[in-house]
Amino acid sequence: MIRMNLSPRSRMPRSRIQDTWRAAAPPALIALVVVVLLRLPPAQYSFYPQCPIHDLLHLQCPGCGATRAVAALLRGHFAEAMHLNALVTLLLPFATAYGILCYRRLLQRKPLRLPQPPPAVIYTAFTLAAVFTIIRNIPLRFL
């Protein structure tokens, strides 16, 4: 008996091309982002998005400097990345691990689900982001 590999959604045979595209797209997108960040550093080019909170209020939000911090990490400048955005720099390994788990699920054709952390974890994350935001906006002369 011949068995066909059927997609559960469409009940049509999956092709190797579709499987290859599905597996290759995320690493290719990551490689593209890495190349852009390395070849076109955010500190030198203005096409990167600007933070509306910083533009309007002149305060740094928790994400300000994240793109520059990632670019610094890609160049191996950990101290510079910590100076630009310590929160993103310290959380990047966890985000990378989660991305790898999601990619693995994608390859296994398992459904991707949003994480559902307990409320205590969510409150802790918001509190850390708020404290980080307050500390990074205190003028240095007061520290």
Secondary structure, DSSP 4 states (H G I P E B T S, - for coil): -----B-TTT-SBPPHHHHHHHHHHHHHHHHHHHHHHHHS-TTT-S-SPPPHHHHHH----TTTTHHHHHHHHHTT-HHHHHHH-HHHHHHHHHHHHHHHHHHHHHHTTPPP------HHHHHHHHHHHHHHHHHHTS-GGG-
